[in-house]
Amino acid sequence: ELKGCTFSPKINRRKGDGSVSAESHKTAYNRLYEHSKNRVLKSKEAAKVRKQAEVDRLKECTFKPKLQAKRRASVSSRYQNPEARKENKDKDKGADFRECSFSPKVMDVNKKMTAAKRYTSTNIFDRLAQNKFESFLQKEKKEIAPSSNVSKTKLKRRSSLPNPGQTNPDKGFQSFLERQNKHARMKKLNKKKIEAEIKTSFSPKLCKKSLKIANRKSQDTFLDRVAKERQLKQLSKERNLESNKDPECTFTPKITKIARRKHPRSVIEMSLGDSLKKQERIRTMKKKVDKEELKKLTFKPKTRKGNQNVEGCLRLLSEPETYLQRIRETHLCLNEKQKEAVRMKEAKELEECTFTPTITTLPKYLKSHTECATEREEKLQSK
């Protein structure tokens, strides 16, 4: 195979005495294998150095926090023992308020202010929940009744005070009805006043003939007048036909009773109407023939019951806005697959080419020269 390959690349010689190293005699496979082994060994050594450095760093950190051991408290249901819950809450509150040492100075209620004392002595919830007027009366009766200083007349006066909560429903309904009746009477009076203002005294004079016409129209209804007009039109048509009859046209065809009752057809009905009826008959006949043919076809294929939640690939109804974006993504995926296929093909073709020339790196002055040349070319292309 190698007899036809006459190409021999020119390669720079190594610097030195021209002595060949031991690695040059080794095969490419052994050289690459040794190189990978060396890389693995180097990475392991680097990891060991990192670990050692971390251990040395942690030796300097001598602080160790004190941690409480986990307590296994007995767990019980919250709803069966509500008292235990309250006790725990009170304990927690006490522990929270130990640090709170501030206590504001508050003025005490004066001894003369008996009502204020009673008000502050009651619970806040009872104060807000109960009706103020009722609670005030009840407390006054309880506290003032046994005392000898307050007379019975004062108690009677206080008990006879009007209670806003207790009202008679019958009186309220009667007053509502009286107000409604009064409003209705006022409405009627206003209506009569407006009618008297709008009313006119003018009455037009009519002649005898116009009065007769008005009386005649008032007797007949609208439908009666329409029927009379139809009769007059038919009579006028018959008179015109009789007047236009030729004396020579004496022929009168014999017609059955059913034909006489039928409505006479016009020219359009006889021409266009008949053709449309014929088309409808043909359609109905075709439908009947198709139905008879389909009756013979008894085969029914068995189909699976597909999942109802399955959507179409296009998703035009659910996601119409992202349709173009999805098409672009599919095109990009196809292009990438094609590129990968081309790369794979090129790799397979290059598998047979095992020659790898050894290339030396360029010196610094040549590298700078090539970089300057590439920059100039890019600038010229951009212009």
C-alpha positions in Angstrom: 0.0 0.0 0.0 2.9 2.4 0.9 4.7 1.9 -2.5 2.5 4.4 -4.2 2.9 7.0 -1.4 6.0 9.0 -2.5 5.3 12.1 -0.4 7.9 12.8 2.3 7.5 16.1 4.3 10.5 18.2 5.2 11.0 18.4 9.0 13.4 20.5 11.0 16.2 18.7 12.8 16.5 18.8 16.6 19.1 21.1 18.1 22.1 19.5 19.7 24.6 16.8 18.7 22.1 15.1 16.6 21.7 12.2 19.1 18.2 10.5 18.8 16.2 10.3 22.0 14.7 7.0 23.3 11.2 8.4 22.9 11.6 8.8 19.1 12.0 5.0 18.8 8.7 4.3 20.7 5.4 4.0 18.8 2.8 6.8 18.9 0.3 4.6 20.9 2.9 4.0 23.7 3.9 7.6 23.8 0.3 8.8 24.2 -0.5 6.2 26.8 2.5 7.2 28.9 1.5 10.9 28.5 -2.0 10.2 29.8 -0.6 8.1 32.8 1.7 11.0 33.7 -1.3 13.4 33.6 -3.3 11.2 36.0 -0.4 10.9 38.4 0.1 14.7 38.4 -3.6 15.4 39.1 -3.5 12.9 42.1 -0.4 14.6 43.5 -2.1 18.0 43.1 -5.2 16.8 45.0 -3.0 15.4 47.8 -1.2 18.8 48.1 -4.6 20.6 48.2 -5.9 18.3 51.0 -2.7 18.8 53.0 -3.0 22.6 52.7 -6.6 22.5 53.9 -5.7 20.4 56.9 -2.9 22.8 57.8 -5.3 25.8 57.5 -7.9 24.1 59.8 -5.2 23.5 62.5 -5.1 27.3 63.1 -8.9 27.4 63.6 -9.3 26.3 67.3 -12.8 27.6 67.9 -15.5 25.0 68.6 -19.1 26.1 69.3 -21.0 24.5 72.2 -24.1 22.7 71.0 -27.0 21.4 73.1 -27.9 17.8 73.0 -31.2 17.0 71.3 -34.0 16.7 73.8 -36.7 14.0 73.1 -39.8 15.6 74.5 -42.9 13.6 74.9 -45.3 14.5 72.1 -49.0 14.6 72.7 -52.0 15.9 70.8 -52.7 19.6 70.9 -56.5 19.4 70.9 -57.0 16.7 73.7 -55.0 18.8 76.2 -55.8 22.5 75.7 -54.7 23.3 79.3 -51.2 22.0 78.7 -51.0 24.3 75.6 -52.0 27.3 77.7 -49.4 26.5 80.4 -46.6 26.2 77.8 -47.7 29.5 76.3 -47.6 31.2 79.7 -44.1 29.8 80.3 -42.9 31.0 77.0 -44.3 34.5 77.6 -42.6 34.6 81.0 -39.3 33.7 79.5 -39.8 36.4 76.8 -40.7 39.2 79.2 -37.9 38.6 81.6 -35.6 40.9 79.7 -38.4 43.6 79.3 -37.7 45.7 82.5 -39.4 48.9 81.3 -42.7 49.7 83.2 -44.4 53.0 82.2 -45.9 55.3 84.9 -49.7 55.4 84.7 -52.1 57.6 86.6 -54.6 55.9 88.8 -58.3 56.5 88.4 -59.6 59.1 90.9 -61.8 57.8 93.8 -64.6 60.1 92.8 -64.8 58.7 89.3 -66.9 55.6 90.2 -68.1 55.0 86.6 -64.5 54.9 85.3 -63.5 52.5 88.0 -66.4 50.2 87.1 -65.5 50.4 83.4 -61.8 49.6 83.9 -62.6 46.7 86.3 -64.5 44.8 83.7 -62.8 42.6 81.1 -61.9 44.2 77.7 -63.6 41.5 75.7 -66.9 41.9 77.7 -66.7 45.6 77.3 -66.4 45.4 73.5 -68.8 42.5 73.0 -71.8 43.6 75.1 -74.1 46.6 74.4 -72.7 49.6 76.3 -76.1 50.9 77.5 -77.4 47.5 78.8 -74.1 46.6 80.6 -74.0 50.0 82.2 -77.6 49.7 83.6 -77.1 46.2 84.8 -73.9 47.1 86.8 -75.5 50.2 88.2 -78.5 48.1 89.4 -76.3 45.5 91.0 -74.0 47.9 92.8 -76.4 50.7 93.7 -79.5 48.6 94.9 -78.0 47.4 98.2 -76.5 50.8 99.2 -78.5 53.0 101.4 -77.3 56.3 100.0 -79.2 56.1 96.7 -82.9 56.5 96.9 -85.5 54.3 95.0 -86.7 57.3 92.9 -83.3 57.5 91.2 -83.4 53.8 90.4 -86.8 54.2 88.8 -85.7 57.2 86.8 -82.7 55.3 85.5 -84.7 52.1 84.7 -87.3 54.2 82.8 -84.7 55.6 80.4 -85.4 54.7 76.8 -83.5 51.7 75.6 -82.4 52.0 71.9 -82.2 48.3 71.5 -85.8 47.6 72.7 -88.4 49.2 70.2 -92.0 48.3 69.5 -92.2 46.8 65.9 -95.9 47.5 65.5 -95.5 51.3 66.0 -92.7 51.5 63.5 -94.8 49.6 60.9 -97.8 51.9 61.4 -95.7 55.0 61.0 -94.3 53.6 57.8 -97.8 53.0 56.4 -98.9 56.5 57.3 -95.9 58.0 55.5 -96.6 55.9 52.4 -100.3 56.9 52.3 -99.3 60.6 52.8 -96.9 60.3 49.9 -99.6 58.7 47.6 -102.1 61.5 48.4 -99.5 64.2 47.6 -98.7 62.4 44.3 -102.4 62.4 43.3 -102.8 66.1 44.0 -99.7 67.0 41.9 -101.0 64.9 39.1 -104.4 66.7 39.1 -102.6 70.1 39.1 -100.4 69.2 36.1 -103.5 67.9 34.2 -105.4 71.1 34.8 -102.4 73.2 33.5 -102.0 71.1 30.4 -105.8 70.9 29.6 -106.9 73.0 26.5 -110.4 74.5 25.9 -110.0 74.6 22.0 -112.4 72.3 20.0 -112.2 72.3 16.2 -115.4 72.6 14.0 -116.0 69.8 11.4 -118.4 69.6 8.5 -121.1 66.8 8.2 -119.2 64.8 5.6 -116.0 64.6 7.7 -118.0 63.5 10.7 -119.6 60.7 8.6 -116.1 59.5 7.5 -114.9 59.6 11.0 -117.8 57.5 12.3 -117.4 55.0 9.5 -113.7 54.5 10.2 -114.4 54.2 13.9 -116.8 51.3 13.4 -114.6 49.1 11.1 -111.3 47.6 12.3 -108.0 47.5 10.4 -108.4 43.9 9.2 -111.9 44.6 7.9 -110.6 47.5 5.9 -107.8 45.4 4.4 -110.3 42.6 3.4 -112.6 45.2 1.7 -109.6 46.5 -0.3 -108.7 43.0 -1.5 -112.3 42.4 -2.6 -112.4 45.7 -4.6 -109.0 44.8 -6.3 -110.4 41.4 -7.4 -113.6 42.9 -8.7 -111.6 45.5 -10.7 -109.4 42.7 -12.2 -112.5 40.6 -13.2 -114.1 43.7 -14.9 -110.8 44.4 -16.8 -110.7 40.8 -18.0 -114.3 40.8 -19.2 -113.7 44.1 -21.1 -110.5 42.8 -22.7 -112.0 39.4 -23.9 -112.0 38.7 -27.6 -115.3 37.6 -29.2 -113.5 34.9 -31.3 -111.9 33.3 -28.1 -114.8 31.0 -27.2 -112.8 28.0 -26.1 -113.0 27.1 -22.3 -111.0 24.1 -21.2 -112.5 21.6 -18.7 -110.6 21.8 -15.3 -111.1 19.6 -12.3 -112.2 21.0 -8.9 -108.6 20.6 -7.4 -107.1 22.5 -10.3 -109.5 25.4 -9.8 -108.6 25.7 -6.2 -104.9 25.9 -7.0 -103.1 29.2 -7.3 -102.2 30.1 -10.9 -98.4 29.9 -11.6 -96.3 32.7 -13.1 -93.7 32.4 -15.9 -90.8 32.3 -13.5 -92.3 29.6 -11.4 -92.9 27.5 -14.5 -89.4 28.0 -15.9 -86.9 28.4 -13.0 -89.1 26.8 -10.3 -89.5 23.6 -12.3 -85.7 23.3 -12.9 -84.9 23.8 -9.2 -87.5 21.2 -8.2 -86.0 18.7 -10.7 -82.5 19.3 -9.2 -83.8 18.7 -5.7 -85.4 15.4 -6.8 -82.1 14.2 -8.3 -80.3 15.1 -5.1 -82.8 13.2 -3.0 -82.6 10.2 -5.3 -78.8 10.2 -5.1 -78.9 10.4 -1.3 -81.2 7.4 -1.2 -78.9 5.4 -3.5 -75.9 6.2 -1.3 -77.7 5.2 1.9 -78.7 1.8 0.3 -75.0 1.2 -0.7 -73.7 2.2 2.7 -76.1 -0.3 4.4 -74.3 -3.1 2.6 -70.9 -1.9 4.0 -71.0 -3.5 7.5 -67.3 -3.5 8.2 -66.2 -1.4 11.2 -62.5 -1.2 12.1 -61.4 -1.6 15.7 -59.7 1.6 17.0 -58.0 2.3 20.2 -59.3 4.9 22.5 -56.6 7.5 22.4 -55.7 9.8 25.3 -57.9 12.9 25.3 -55.1 15.1 26.7 -52.8 14.5 23.7 -52.1 17.7 21.8 -51.0 18.2 18.2 -47.4 18.8 17.2 -48.2 22.3 15.8 -50.2 23.5 18.9 -51.8 26.3 17.0 -54.8 26.7 19.4 -52.9 26.3 22.7 -49.7 28.2 21.9 -50.1 30.2 18.7 -47.6 32.9 19.7 -44.6 30.5 19.9 -45.3 28.8 16.6 -42.6 30.7 14.6 -40.1 30.3 17.4 -40.6 26.5 17.5 -40.1 26.3 13.7 -36.8 28.2 14.0 -35.7 25.9 16.7 -36.5 22.8 14.6 -34.5 24.2 11.7 -31.5 25.0 13.9 -31.6 21.4 15.3 -31.7 20.0 11.8 -28.7 22.2 10.7 -26.7 21.0 13.8 -27.5 17.4 13.0 -26.3 17.8 9.4 -23.1 19.5 10.6 -22.4 16.6 13.0 -23.0 14.1 10.3 -20.5 15.9 8.0 -18.0 16.0 10.9 -18.4 12.3 11.5 -18.0 11.6 7.8 -14.8 13.6 7.7 -13.5 11.8 10.9 -14.1 8.4 9.3 -12.2 9.5 6.2 -9.3 10.8 8.3 -9.0 7.6 10.4 -6.7 6.1 7.8 -4.4 9.1 7.8 -2.1 8.2 10.7 0.8 10.6 9.9 1.3 13.4 12.4 4.3 15.6 11.7 6.2 17.1 14.7 6.0 20.9 14.4 8.2 23.3 16.4 6.8 26.5 17.8 7.7 29.8 16.1 10.1 32.3 17.8 8.7 35.4 19.3 9.7 37.9 16.6 8.0 35.7 13.9 4.8 35.4 16.0 4.6 39.2 16.4 5.2 39.7 12.7 2.3 37.2 11.8 -0.1 38.8 14.3 0.6 42.3 12.8 -0.1 40.9 9.3 -3.4 39.3 10.3 -4.6 42.5 12.0 -3.8 44.5 8.8 -5.8 42.0 6.7 -8.8 42.1 9.1 -8.8 46.0 9.0 -8.7 46.0 5.2 -11.6 43.5 5.0 -13.7 45.5 7.4 -13.1 48.6 5.3 
